[in-house]
Amino acid sequence: MKILIVEDDERVSEVLGAYLRQAGYTTACAPNGAAALELLGSDTEAVLLDLGLPDMDGIDVCRRIRGFSSVPIIVATARSGVEERIRGLHAGADDFVVKPYDVRELVARIEAVTRRTRALPPEPGAEAGVTVDGVRIDLARRRVLVDGEATELTPKEFDILAVLARYPGVVVPRDRIIREVWGTDWGGFKRSLEVHLGSIRRKLGRPELVETVRGVGYRLAGESRP
């Protein structure tokens, strides 16, 4: 698996790269945003993105990557404010870790986001997807079609929509979505969930499709069919 490390601190980049290679990953390092955009290729399976880059803000780099790729992006930065997290999620980041972090946790997060983005064949008899009011959610191929046209979602956005698609018309509690998508019971991801859902509604062009059931969770509203 190839990881692109976007980090202007050469020492941090070298140490992180060495650890990831020891863990079995292949790495490429970019000291700035321009180099990151140049090095990102079809063989890149995840991006570790610092926000404090010398040539452009990391948020802009994230946004540019999202303009042509759905590769998982983990923001790794010293910026710890809630607003920065929200900006990163709006720009298309899939996860957010604050420096200093435990490298073992970072590797676990890499494994989590890349595992969820790999399209697996459906099990025999399993539902391959669902269509709700003209929106086709293809669970097997990890794609979404709106009136037959492909709509690009980030891996995290698709994961959230996929949880709801497995139970069309049924209210799925927030805690369950967080547990299935983030792999934790920590309630701190509720705000992140709301941000991602807002982005999903905008991209689908159907804000009423994902209904908020106040105090409980969310559900796919509308007439559904396999």
LINURJO-V508941 format. One line per field, one symbol per residue. ss: DSSP state (2 for helix, 1 for strand, 0 for the rest). psi: psi as a letter, one per 20 degrees, with the letter a starting at -180 (. if undefined). A space follows every 10 residues. Layout:
ss=???
psi=???
//
This chain:
ss=0111110002 2222222222 2200011111 0022222220 0001111110 0100001222 2222220000 0111111000 0222222222 2000111100 0022222222 2222222000 0000000011 1100111100 0011110011 1000222222 2222200000 0112222222 2200002222 2222222222 2222000001 1110001111 000110
psi=pppooopioh gggggggggh hhijqqqqpp irgghghhhp aiipiqpooq hmqhhqqhgh gggggiiiqj pppoporioi qhhhgggggh ijqhrpqpqq rphhggghhg hghhghippq qqqpiqpiaq poliopoohg ilqppolipp poqrgggggg hhghhilpip ppqghggggh gikrjpiijg gggggghggg gghhjmhigo ppopifcqqo qrpqq.
//
